[in-house]
Amino acid sequence: MLAGNLSEKGIPTPLTRTMFSAPMSRVDILTSKEIKQVLDTFRLMLKYNQDLDRDST
């Protein structure tokens, strides 16, 4: 595949041969099990996953 970029002044640069590889991740909706796994391993959930009663003193 041939790819080119723009220079800092917006001028097209010469084309260069470029190799691309397929992404190593999945582009899809997470399952409930996957969401639970992410949330269970997310350290900030311990601090920020608490309900607050802002109306009380």
Steps between C-alpha positions, in 0.01 A plus 500: 500500500621851429440779750580869511475770763476875509798708606474762775400754233229271357702399194466133398815295562628232261325163518677226693436127514327415826420169670181476705401220733155408621398631843567269793176599673135436434259775396176372644258544788626359831303216652365530855771261617774713340360820654494339844858379455620851407313663789624241751863570407465880482661634818322836497164322528570448872514875554252638248231231482322617813162672520506838669207671667572860408184630674612394848736704715 
